[in-house]
């Protein structure tokens, strides 16, 4: 996966998370909303303004 593909995957994931958060808010499912917010806190508000990506061990470089 290229860095551009990884960035697009992250953007797409954050879009889906945002849509789900809106849905949970409308359904008044506060516990699920809070859990999802916590799970993606670092992605939504990365320290330093960017998300560090790491190569998974055992995967060949592309």
PyMOL commands that set and color helices and strands:
alter all, ss='L'
color gray80, all
select helices_A, chain A and resi 3-26+30-39+41-44+47-49
alter helices_A, ss='H'
color red, helices_A
deselect
rebuild
show_as cartoon
